[in-house]
Amino acid sequence: MKFKDQEIFIGNCIDVMRQKIDTESIQTVITSPPYNINKKYGAYSDDIDFNDWKDLMHETFKAVDLVLKKNGSFFLNVSPIPDKKTKEIIPLDAICYQIGKENKFYLRNSIVWHFNNMQNCTNRLSGRWESILWFVKDIKNYVFNLDEVRIPYITKNDKRLKPDGGRNPTDVWYFDRVNNMTKKKLEIDDVPTMFPVPMIERIIQMSSDEGDRILDPYAGSGTTLVASRNLNRKGIGIDIDKRYEKIMKKRIQNETVNLFNP
């Protein structure tokens, strides 16, 4: 269903991508799948055999390949996770890189998302980063709007620098995670994980243009749709759990400003 120029599907994202989204119609895919660490997502079980999880990622890449334009980008957020039995750290980014290669995607950047507001560990170093893997279908043909995402120069008095310019944001990004207090203010405190809106806006700005279609196959609370509407893109969110439809609509209603489609 459509809501304020954004589109929401409830169902299995693999099936929806294959059956309800036009082939090569999406400019940018942004998502963070369940990490298989037993989070309480509702209709989806986040506690499956690890080989089944890898199969799910293979199917996700295949479905994304169908709907993504030839010059499109796929941004996949994953994290190092502890093995359920041994507690050894499993590098999901390395595993997803290999899955991406097997599905003929190219890795353009491995972005480090750094944050501070997390629990402290007592038997190992505390985790303070996740990966955002930027895949493209064609390594020689993709959208990259660097000027849209430049950040202020560190040295501001250097006369060699353009006064209206800025520097490349690099592949290490600092964005605070959305904490429980913020979720409570938004009245969506039962959502286990959320993207920070400014981070998704950066991804959308650098990889697409106004009017493009942006897809999040594991949309959850709908941050990608919020960011898409703020930037005059046509967002599509898919989630298997019906309760997220109400949350997505509420966030689109309350958190977006779109001068083109009020």
ChimeraX commands (.cxc) that place a marker at each C-alpha (Angstrom):
marker #1 position 0.00,0.00,0.00 radius 0.5
marker #1 position 1.05,3.61,-0.62 radius 0.5
marker #1 position 1.21,6.20,2.15 radius 0.5
marker #1 position 2.27,9.79,1.42 radius 0.5
marker #1 position 4.24,8.79,-1.72 radius 0.5
marker #1 position 6.05,5.95,0.09 radius 0.5
marker #1 position 5.16,2.29,-0.48 radius 0.5
marker #1 position 4.84,-0.42,2.18 radius 0.5
marker #1 position 4.62,-4.17,1.61 radius 0.5
marker #1 position 3.97,-6.74,4.34 radius 0.5
marker #1 position 5.32,-10.18,3.48 radius 0.5
marker #1 position 8.44,-12.21,2.80 radius 0.5
marker #1 position 10.87,-9.73,1.23 radius 0.5
marker #1 position 12.31,-12.29,-1.20 radius 0.5
marker #1 position 8.86,-13.06,-2.59 radius 0.5
marker #1 position 7.87,-9.39,-2.70 radius 0.5
marker #1 position 11.02,-8.40,-4.62 radius 0.5
marker #1 position 10.51,-11.22,-7.10 radius 0.5
marker #1 position 6.78,-10.81,-7.61 radius 0.5
marker #1 position 5.74,-7.21,-6.88 radius 0.5
marker #1 position 8.66,-4.90,-7.74 radius 0.5
marker #1 position 9.57,-4.18,-11.35 radius 0.5
marker #1 position 12.85,-5.56,-12.67 radius 0.5
marker #1 position 15.72,-3.03,-12.63 radius 0.5
marker #1 position 13.50,-0.28,-11.18 radius 0.5
marker #1 position 15.40,0.48,-7.94 radius 0.5
marker #1 position 18.34,2.88,-7.76 radius 0.5
marker #1 position 19.47,2.14,-4.19 radius 0.5
marker #1 position 18.84,-0.69,-1.76 radius 0.5
marker #1 position 19.62,0.00,1.91 radius 0.5
marker #1 position 18.99,-2.60,4.57 radius 0.5
marker #1 position 20.11,-4.36,7.72 radius 0.5
marker #1 position 18.91,-7.96,7.94 radius 0.5
marker #1 position 18.43,-9.80,11.24 radius 0.5
marker #1 position 21.84,-10.94,12.53 radius 0.5
marker #1 position 20.61,-14.29,13.90 radius 0.5
marker #1 position 21.27,-13.29,17.51 radius 0.5
marker #1 position 17.76,-14.01,18.84 radius 0.5
marker #1 position 16.40,-10.45,18.75 radius 0.5
marker #1 position 12.65,-10.17,19.31 radius 0.5
marker #1 position 11.41,-9.13,15.87 radius 0.5
marker #1 position 7.92,-10.60,16.17 radius 0.5
marker #1 position 6.85,-12.69,13.17 radius 0.5
marker #1 position 10.44,-13.50,12.16 radius 0.5
marker #1 position 12.52,-15.99,14.16 radius 0.5
marker #1 position 16.01,-14.56,14.69 radius 0.5
marker #1 position 17.32,-17.90,15.95 radius 0.5
marker #1 position 18.01,-20.20,13.00 radius 0.5
marker #1 position 20.87,-22.43,11.90 radius 0.5
marker #1 position 23.76,-20.30,10.65 radius 0.5
marker #1 position 23.82,-22.08,7.31 radius 0.5
marker #1 position 20.14,-21.19,6.90 radius 0.5
marker #1 position 21.04,-17.56,7.61 radius 0.5
marker #1 position 23.69,-17.64,4.89 radius 0.5
marker #1 position 21.14,-19.15,2.51 radius 0.5
marker #1 position 18.81,-16.24,3.36 radius 0.5
marker #1 position 21.57,-13.77,2.46 radius 0.5
marker #1 position 22.17,-15.58,-0.85 radius 0.5
marker #1 position 18.48,-15.31,-1.69 radius 0.5
marker #1 position 18.48,-11.65,-0.65 radius 0.5
marker #1 position 21.37,-10.85,-3.00 radius 0.5
marker #1 position 19.67,-12.69,-5.85 radius 0.5
marker #1 position 16.38,-10.84,-5.36 radius 0.5
marker #1 position 18.16,-7.48,-5.02 radius 0.5
marker #1 position 19.99,-8.20,-8.27 radius 0.5
marker #1 position 16.63,-8.58,-10.02 radius 0.5
marker #1 position 15.18,-5.24,-8.92 radius 0.5
marker #1 position 18.33,-3.08,-8.88 radius 0.5
marker #1 position 19.16,-0.88,-11.86 radius 0.5
marker #1 position 22.36,-1.58,-13.77 radius 0.5
marker #1 position 24.01,1.47,-12.18 radius 0.5
marker #1 position 22.41,0.86,-8.80 radius 0.5
marker #1 position 23.91,0.37,-5.35 radius 0.5
marker #1 position 23.22,-2.06,-2.51 radius 0.5
marker #1 position 24.18,-0.92,1.01 radius 0.5
marker #1 position 24.18,-3.83,3.46 radius 0.5
marker #1 position 24.63,-3.15,7.18 radius 0.5
marker #1 position 25.94,-6.10,9.24 radius 0.5
marker #1 position 27.86,-6.47,12.48 radius 0.5
marker #1 position 30.39,-8.79,14.08 radius 0.5
marker #1 position 28.40,-11.20,16.24 radius 0.5
marker #1 position 29.31,-13.80,18.88 radius 0.5
marker #1 position 28.90,-17.48,18.05 radius 0.5
marker #1 position 25.96,-18.83,20.03 radius 0.5
marker #1 position 27.96,-21.67,21.58 radius 0.5
marker #1 position 31.64,-20.70,21.70 radius 0.5
marker #1 position 31.17,-16.87,21.78 radius 0.5
marker #1 position 33.90,-16.55,19.15 radius 0.5
marker #1 position 33.31,-13.41,17.07 radius 0.5
marker #1 position 31.92,-14.09,13.58 radius 0.5
marker #1 position 32.72,-11.38,10.98 radius 0.5
marker #1 position 29.41,-11.12,9.14 radius 0.5
marker #1 position 30.88,-8.48,6.83 radius 0.5
marker #1 position 33.49,-10.92,5.54 radius 0.5
marker #1 position 30.86,-13.61,5.05 radius 0.5
marker #1 position 28.48,-11.23,3.23 radius 0.5
marker #1 position 31.33,-9.97,1.05 radius 0.5
marker #1 position 31.90,-13.53,-0.16 radius 0.5
marker #1 position 28.17,-14.05,-0.71 radius 0.5
marker #1 position 28.04,-10.81,-2.68 radius 0.5
marker #1 position 30.94,-11.89,-4.89 radius 0.5
marker #1 position 29.29,-15.25,-5.54 radius 0.5
marker #1 position 26.26,-13.28,-6.77 radius 0.5
marker #1 position 28.41,-11.11,-9.08 radius 0.5
marker #1 position 28.33,-7.90,-7.03 radius 0.5
marker #1 position 31.38,-5.66,-6.61 radius 0.5
marker #1 position 32.37,-4.08,-3.30 radius 0.5
marker #1 position 32.93,-0.35,-3.80 radius 0.5
marker #1 position 33.57,0.51,-0.12 radius 0.5
marker #1 position 33.47,-1.15,3.25 radius 0.5
marker #1 position 32.21,1.67,5.49 radius 0.5
marker #1 position 32.84,1.58,9.23 radius 0.5
marker #1 position 29.86,2.88,11.21 radius 0.5
marker #1 position 31.34,3.97,14.54 radius 0.5
marker #1 position 29.23,4.76,17.63 radius 0.5
marker #1 position 29.64,4.96,21.40 radius 0.5
marker #1 position 26.29,4.30,23.06 radius 0.5
marker #1 position 26.53,0.53,23.59 radius 0.5
marker #1 position 26.98,-1.91,26.46 radius 0.5
marker #1 position 30.47,-2.45,27.89 radius 0.5
marker #1 position 32.01,-5.93,27.77 radius 0.5
marker #1 position 34.00,-7.44,30.64 radius 0.5
marker #1 position 35.78,-10.33,28.90 radius 0.5
marker #1 position 36.76,-8.70,25.56 radius 0.5
marker #1 position 37.03,-5.27,23.97 radius 0.5
marker #1 position 33.66,-3.55,23.70 radius 0.5
marker #1 position 32.21,-3.43,20.20 radius 0.5
marker #1 position 31.79,0.09,18.84 radius 0.5
marker #1 position 31.34,-0.41,15.10 radius 0.5
marker #1 position 29.35,-2.12,12.40 radius 0.5
marker #1 position 29.96,-2.50,8.68 radius 0.5
marker #1 position 28.04,-0.93,5.83 radius 0.5
marker #1 position 29.07,-2.81,2.70 radius 0.5
marker #1 position 28.54,-0.73,-0.44 radius 0.5
marker #1 position 28.01,-3.12,-3.33 radius 0.5
marker #1 position 27.48,-2.14,-6.98 radius 0.5
marker #1 position 26.38,-4.21,-9.97 radius 0.5
marker #1 position 28.84,-2.50,-12.33 radius 0.5
marker #1 position 32.19,-1.31,-10.93 radius 0.5
marker #1 position 32.54,1.14,-13.84 radius 0.5
marker #1 position 29.00,2.53,-13.82 radius 0.5
marker #1 position 27.29,3.65,-10.61 radius 0.5
marker #1 position 25.97,6.86,-9.04 radius 0.5
marker #1 position 28.22,8.69,-6.59 radius 0.5
marker #1 position 27.21,12.26,-5.73 radius 0.5
marker #1 position 30.24,13.28,-3.69 radius 0.5
marker #1 position 29.31,16.97,-3.65 radius 0.5
marker #1 position 26.02,16.12,-1.93 radius 0.5
marker #1 position 27.74,14.54,1.07 radius 0.5
marker #1 position 30.87,16.62,1.63 radius 0.5
marker #1 position 31.59,17.51,5.26 radius 0.5
marker #1 position 33.41,20.57,6.72 radius 0.5
marker #1 position 37.17,20.77,6.36 radius 0.5
marker #1 position 39.23,20.05,9.45 radius 0.5
marker #1 position 41.64,22.91,8.65 radius 0.5
marker #1 position 39.41,25.90,7.94 radius 0.5
marker #1 position 42.07,28.59,7.40 radius 0.5
marker #1 position 43.90,26.90,4.53 radius 0.5
marker #1 position 43.68,29.31,1.55 radius 0.5
marker #1 position 43.99,26.42,-0.88 radius 0.5
marker #1 position 40.57,25.14,0.14 radius 0.5
marker #1 position 37.42,26.21,-1.67 radius 0.5
marker #1 position 35.27,28.28,0.72 radius 0.5
marker #1 position 32.04,26.64,-0.47 radius 0.5
marker #1 position 33.42,23.14,-0.67 radius 0.5
marker #1 position 34.10,20.42,1.86 radius 0.5
marker #1 position 35.96,17.17,2.21 radius 0.5
marker #1 position 35.14,13.58,1.35 radius 0.5
marker #1 position 33.41,12.00,4.39 radius 0.5
marker #1 position 35.80,8.99,4.10 radius 0.5
marker #1 position 34.83,5.40,4.88 radius 0.5
marker #1 position 34.67,5.87,8.67 radius 0.5
marker #1 position 31.39,7.43,9.81 radius 0.5
marker #1 position 30.31,8.47,13.29 radius 0.5
marker #1 position 26.57,8.35,13.94 radius 0.5
marker #1 position 25.06,7.61,17.34 radius 0.5
marker #1 position 22.83,4.57,17.51 radius 0.5
marker #1 position 19.15,5.23,18.26 radius 0.5
marker #1 position 18.89,4.62,22.00 radius 0.5
marker #1 position 15.91,3.47,24.03 radius 0.5
marker #1 position 15.17,6.99,25.26 radius 0.5
marker #1 position 14.80,8.25,21.69 radius 0.5
marker #1 position 12.61,5.27,20.78 radius 0.5
marker #1 position 10.40,6.05,23.77 radius 0.5
marker #1 position 10.01,9.67,22.66 radius 0.5
marker #1 position 8.96,8.42,19.23 radius 0.5
marker #1 position 6.56,5.99,20.96 radius 0.5
marker #1 position 8.15,2.99,19.22 radius 0.5
marker #1 position 10.18,1.59,22.09 radius 0.5
marker #1 position 9.25,-2.02,21.22 radius 0.5
marker #1 position 11.42,-1.88,18.06 radius 0.5
marker #1 position 14.71,-3.74,18.76 radius 0.5
marker #1 position 16.94,-1.89,16.27 radius 0.5
marker #1 position 16.76,1.32,14.19 radius 0.5
marker #1 position 18.95,3.20,11.75 radius 0.5
marker #1 position 19.81,6.83,12.57 radius 0.5
marker #1 position 18.02,8.97,9.98 radius 0.5
marker #1 position 21.04,11.25,9.15 radius 0.5
marker #1 position 23.16,8.21,8.23 radius 0.5
marker #1 position 20.55,6.88,5.82 radius 0.5
marker #1 position 20.09,10.34,4.34 radius 0.5
marker #1 position 23.81,10.45,3.57 radius 0.5
marker #1 position 23.64,7.09,1.79 radius 0.5
marker #1 position 20.59,8.16,-0.24 radius 0.5
marker #1 position 22.14,11.49,-1.23 radius 0.5
marker #1 position 25.40,9.95,-2.38 radius 0.5
marker #1 position 23.88,7.10,-4.38 radius 0.5
marker #1 position 20.68,8.47,-5.96 radius 0.5
marker #1 position 18.93,11.55,-7.33 radius 0.5
marker #1 position 15.57,13.15,-6.59 radius 0.5
marker #1 position 12.68,11.04,-7.82 radius 0.5
marker #1 position 14.64,7.76,-7.67 radius 0.5
marker #1 position 13.23,4.64,-6.01 radius 0.5
marker #1 position 14.86,3.50,-2.76 radius 0.5
marker #1 position 14.20,0.04,-1.30 radius 0.5
marker #1 position 14.63,-1.44,2.17 radius 0.5
marker #1 position 13.78,-5.19,2.11 radius 0.5
marker #1 position 14.05,-5.53,5.93 radius 0.5
marker #1 position 12.41,-2.19,6.67 radius 0.5
marker #1 position 11.45,-2.64,10.32 radius 0.5
marker #1 position 10.50,0.75,11.76 radius 0.5
marker #1 position 10.85,2.45,8.37 radius 0.5
marker #1 position 13.83,4.78,8.78 radius 0.5
marker #1 position 14.71,4.36,5.08 radius 0.5
marker #1 position 11.21,5.56,4.14 radius 0.5
marker #1 position 11.53,8.58,6.45 radius 0.5
marker #1 position 14.87,9.52,4.90 radius 0.5
marker #1 position 13.58,8.90,1.36 radius 0.5
marker #1 position 10.62,11.22,1.81 radius 0.5
marker #1 position 12.80,13.92,3.38 radius 0.5
marker #1 position 14.96,13.85,0.24 radius 0.5
marker #1 position 12.14,13.60,-2.33 radius 0.5
marker #1 position 12.77,9.96,-3.23 radius 0.5
marker #1 position 10.19,7.22,-3.63 radius 0.5
marker #1 position 10.80,4.80,-0.79 radius 0.5
marker #1 position 9.68,1.19,-0.65 radius 0.5
marker #1 position 9.73,-0.74,2.62 radius 0.5
marker #1 position 9.12,-4.46,3.10 radius 0.5
marker #1 position 8.66,-6.28,6.38 radius 0.5
marker #1 position 7.29,-9.69,7.27 radius 0.5
marker #1 position 5.61,-8.47,10.48 radius 0.5
marker #1 position 2.31,-6.60,10.06 radius 0.5
marker #1 position 2.80,-4.56,13.23 radius 0.5
marker #1 position 5.57,-2.60,11.50 radius 0.5
marker #1 position 3.12,-1.22,8.93 radius 0.5
marker #1 position 1.51,0.98,11.58 radius 0.5
marker #1 position 4.91,2.06,12.90 radius 0.5
marker #1 position 6.18,2.98,9.43 radius 0.5
marker #1 position 3.06,5.01,8.64 radius 0.5
marker #1 position 3.29,6.82,11.96 radius 0.5
marker #1 position 6.93,7.75,11.42 radius 0.5
marker #1 position 6.31,8.91,7.84 radius 0.5
marker #1 position 3.46,11.07,9.17 radius 0.5
marker #1 position 5.36,12.55,12.12 radius 0.5
marker #1 position 9.02,12.70,11.13 radius 0.5
marker #1 position 9.12,13.76,7.49 radius 0.5
marker #1 position 9.13,17.11,5.71 radius 0.5
marker #1 position 8.47,16.93,1.97 radius 0.5
marker #1 position 7.72,20.21,0.18 radius 0.5
marker #1 position 6.82,18.40,-3.04 radius 0.5
marker #1 position 4.21,16.02,-1.58 radius 0.5
marker #1 position 2.88,17.40,1.76 radius 0.5
marker link #1:1,2 radius 0.2
marker link #1:2,3 radius 0.2
marker link #1:3,4 radius 0.2
marker link #1:4,5 radius 0.2
marker link #1:5,6 radius 0.2
marker link #1:6,7 radius 0.2
marker link #1:7,8 radius 0.2
marker link #1:8,9 radius 0.2
marker link #1:9,10 radius 0.2
marker link #1:10,11 radius 0.2
marker link #1:11,12 radius 0.2
marker link #1:12,13 radius 0.2
marker link #1:13,14 radius 0.2
marker link #1:14,15 radius 0.2
marker link #1:15,16 radius 0.2
marker link #1:16,17 radius 0.2
marker link #1:17,18 radius 0.2
marker link #1:18,19 radius 0.2
marker link #1:19,20 radius 0.2
marker link #1:20,21 radius 0.2
marker link #1:21,22 radius 0.2
marker link #1:22,23 radius 0.2
marker link #1:23,24 radius 0.2
marker link #1:24,25 radius 0.2
marker link #1:25,26 radius 0.2
marker link #1:26,27 radius 0.2
marker link #1:27,28 radius 0.2
marker link #1:28,29 radius 0.2
marker link #1:29,30 radius 0.2
marker link #1:30,31 radius 0.2
marker link #1:31,32 radius 0.2
marker link #1:32,33 radius 0.2
marker link #1:33,34 radius 0.2
marker link #1:34,35 radius 0.2
marker link #1:35,36 radius 0.2
marker link #1:36,37 radius 0.2
marker link #1:37,38 radius 0.2
marker link #1:38,39 radius 0.2
marker link #1:39,40 radius 0.2
marker link #1:40,41 radius 0.2
marker link #1:41,42 radius 0.2
marker link #1:42,43 radius 0.2
marker link #1:43,44 radius 0.2
marker link #1:44,45 radius 0.2
marker link #1:45,46 radius 0.2
marker link #1:46,47 radius 0.2
marker link #1:47,48 radius 0.2
marker link #1:48,49 radius 0.2
marker link #1:49,50 radius 0.2
marker link #1:50,51 radius 0.2
marker link #1:51,52 radius 0.2
marker link #1:52,53 radius 0.2
marker link #1:53,54 radius 0.2
marker link #1:54,55 radius 0.2
marker link #1:55,56 radius 0.2
marker link #1:56,57 radius 0.2
marker link #1:57,58 radius 0.2
marker link #1:58,59 radius 0.2
marker link #1:59,60 radius 0.2
marker link #1:60,61 radius 0.2
marker link #1:61,62 radius 0.2
marker link #1:62,63 radius 0.2
marker link #1:63,64 radius 0.2
marker link #1:64,65 radius 0.2
marker link #1:65,66 radius 0.2
marker link #1:66,67 radius 0.2
marker link #1:67,68 radius 0.2
marker link #1:68,69 radius 0.2
marker link #1:69,70 radius 0.2
marker link #1:70,71 radius 0.2
marker link #1:71,72 radius 0.2
marker link #1:72,73 radius 0.2
marker link #1:73,74 radius 0.2
marker link #1:74,75 radius 0.2
marker link #1:75,76 radius 0.2
marker link #1:76,77 radius 0.2
marker link #1:77,78 radius 0.2
marker link #1:78,79 radius 0.2
marker link #1:79,80 radius 0.2
marker link #1:80,81 radius 0.2
marker link #1:81,82 radius 0.2
marker link #1:82,83 radius 0.2
marker link #1:83,84 radius 0.2
marker link #1:84,85 radius 0.2
marker link #1:85,86 radius 0.2
marker link #1:86,87 radius 0.2
marker link #1:87,88 radius 0.2
marker link #1:88,89 radius 0.2
marker link #1:89,90 radius 0.2
marker link #1:90,91 radius 0.2
marker link #1:91,92 radius 0.2
marker link #1:92,93 radius 0.2
marker link #1:93,94 radius 0.2
marker link #1:94,95 radius 0.2
marker link #1:95,96 radius 0.2
marker link #1:96,97 radius 0.2
marker link #1:97,98 radius 0.2
marker link #1:98,99 radius 0.2
marker link #1:99,100 radius 0.2
marker link #1:100,101 radius 0.2
marker link #1:101,102 radius 0.2
marker link #1:102,103 radius 0.2
marker link #1:103,104 radius 0.2
marker link #1:104,105 radius 0.2
marker link #1:105,106 radius 0.2
marker link #1:106,107 radius 0.2
marker link #1:107,108 radius 0.2
marker link #1:108,109 radius 0.2
marker link #1:109,110 radius 0.2
marker link #1:110,111 radius 0.2
marker link #1:111,112 radius 0.2
marker link #1:112,113 radius 0.2
marker link #1:113,114 radius 0.2
marker link #1:114,115 radius 0.2
marker link #1:115,116 radius 0.2
marker link #1:116,117 radius 0.2
marker link #1:117,118 radius 0.2
marker link #1:118,119 radius 0.2
marker link #1:119,120 radius 0.2
marker link #1:120,121 radius 0.2
marker link #1:121,122 radius 0.2
marker link #1:122,123 radius 0.2
marker link #1:123,124 radius 0.2
marker link #1:124,125 radius 0.2
marker link #1:125,126 radius 0.2
marker link #1:126,127 radius 0.2
marker link #1:127,128 radius 0.2
marker link #1:128,129 radius 0.2
marker link #1:129,130 radius 0.2
marker link #1:130,131 radius 0.2
marker link #1:131,132 radius 0.2
marker link #1:132,133 radius 0.2
marker link #1:133,134 radius 0.2
marker link #1:134,135 radius 0.2
marker link #1:135,136 radius 0.2
marker link #1:136,137 radius 0.2
marker link #1:137,138 radius 0.2
marker link #1:138,139 radius 0.2
marker link #1:139,140 radius 0.2
marker link #1:140,141 radius 0.2
marker link #1:141,142 radius 0.2
marker link #1:142,143 radius 0.2
marker link #1:143,144 radius 0.2
marker link #1:144,145 radius 0.2
marker link #1:145,146 radius 0.2
marker link #1:146,147 radius 0.2
marker link #1:147,148 radius 0.2
marker link #1:148,149 radius 0.2
marker link #1:149,150 radius 0.2
marker link #1:150,151 radius 0.2
marker link #1:151,152 radius 0.2
marker link #1:152,153 radius 0.2
marker link #1:153,154 radius 0.2
marker link #1:154,155 radius 0.2
marker link #1:155,156 radius 0.2
marker link #1:156,157 radius 0.2
marker link #1:157,158 radius 0.2
marker link #1:158,159 radius 0.2
marker link #1:159,160 radius 0.2
marker link #1:160,161 radius 0.2
marker link #1:161,162 radius 0.2
marker link #1:162,163 radius 0.2
marker link #1:163,164 radius 0.2
marker link #1:164,165 radius 0.2
marker link #1:165,166 radius 0.2
marker link #1:166,167 radius 0.2
marker link #1:167,168 radius 0.2
marker link #1:168,169 radius 0.2
marker link #1:169,170 radius 0.2
marker link #1:170,171 radius 0.2
marker link #1:171,172 radius 0.2
marker link #1:172,173 radius 0.2
marker link #1:173,174 radius 0.2
marker link #1:174,175 radius 0.2
marker link #1:175,176 radius 0.2
marker link #1:176,177 radius 0.2
marker link #1:177,178 radius 0.2
marker link #1:178,179 radius 0.2
marker link #1:179,180 radius 0.2
marker link #1:180,181 radius 0.2
marker link #1:181,182 radius 0.2
marker link #1:182,183 radius 0.2
marker link #1:183,184 radius 0.2
marker link #1:184,185 radius 0.2
marker link #1:185,186 radius 0.2
marker link #1:186,187 radius 0.2
marker link #1:187,188 radius 0.2
marker link #1:188,189 radius 0.2
marker link #1:189,190 radius 0.2
marker link #1:190,191 radius 0.2
marker link #1:191,192 radius 0.2
marker link #1:192,193 radius 0.2
marker link #1:193,194 radius 0.2
marker link #1:194,195 radius 0.2
marker link #1:195,196 radius 0.2
marker link #1:196,197 radius 0.2
marker link #1:197,198 radius 0.2
marker link #1:198,199 radius 0.2
marker link #1:199,200 radius 0.2
marker link #1:200,201 radius 0.2
marker link #1:201,202 radius 0.2
marker link #1:202,203 radius 0.2
marker link #1:203,204 radius 0.2
marker link #1:204,205 radius 0.2
marker link #1:205,206 radius 0.2
marker link #1:206,207 radius 0.2
marker link #1:207,208 radius 0.2
marker link #1:208,209 radius 0.2
marker link #1:209,210 radius 0.2
marker link #1:210,211 radius 0.2
marker link #1:211,212 radius 0.2
marker link #1:212,213 radius 0.2
marker link #1:213,214 radius 0.2
marker link #1:214,215 radius 0.2
marker link #1:215,216 radius 0.2
marker link #1:216,217 radius 0.2
marker link #1:217,218 radius 0.2
marker link #1:218,219 radius 0.2
marker link #1:219,220 radius 0.2
marker link #1:220,221 radius 0.2
marker link #1:221,222 radius 0.2
marker link #1:222,223 radius 0.2
marker link #1:223,224 radius 0.2
marker link #1:224,225 radius 0.2
marker link #1:225,226 radius 0.2
marker link #1:226,227 radius 0.2
marker link #1:227,228 radius 0.2
marker link #1:228,229 radius 0.2
marker link #1:229,230 radius 0.2
marker link #1:230,231 radius 0.2
marker link #1:231,232 radius 0.2
marker link #1:232,233 radius 0.2
marker link #1:233,234 radius 0.2
marker link #1:234,235 radius 0.2
marker link #1:235,236 radius 0.2
marker link #1:236,237 radius 0.2
marker link #1:237,238 radius 0.2
marker link #1:238,239 radius 0.2
marker link #1:239,240 radius 0.2
marker link #1:240,241 radius 0.2
marker link #1:241,242 radius 0.2
marker link #1:242,243 radius 0.2
marker link #1:243,244 radius 0.2
marker link #1:244,245 radius 0.2
marker link #1:245,246 radius 0.2
marker link #1:246,247 radius 0.2
marker link #1:247,248 radius 0.2
marker link #1:248,249 radius 0.2
marker link #1:249,250 radius 0.2
marker link #1:250,251 radius 0.2
marker link #1:251,252 radius 0.2
marker link #1:252,253 radius 0.2
marker link #1:253,254 radius 0.2
marker link #1:254,255 radius 0.2
marker link #1:255,256 radius 0.2
marker link #1:256,257 radius 0.2
marker link #1:257,258 radius 0.2
marker link #1:258,259 radius 0.2
marker link #1:259,260 radius 0.2
marker link #1:260,261 radius 0.2
marker link #1:261,262 radius 0.2
view
